[in-house]
């Protein structure tokens, strides 16, 4: 599994990073890492999308777009 990331989008308390993963069949899958917290309280979530792409560039475009959309999404307020 190879993950690549070119950019990282800081969004307040979250760090959103798009990446791609090459599958065993040679296709590419878009992924987004969402990190929150600092130090020992850091939590990271990896979101992998089901669709496969023939090129790394296409998968990276989807991952970057999804990261950008996530960074713009309003956050729910916790009570």
Secondary structure, DSSP 8 states (H G I E B T S, - for coil): --EE----EEETTEEEEEEEEE-TTS-EEEEEEEEE--GGG-EEEEEEEEEEESSHHHHHHHHHHHHHHHHHS------
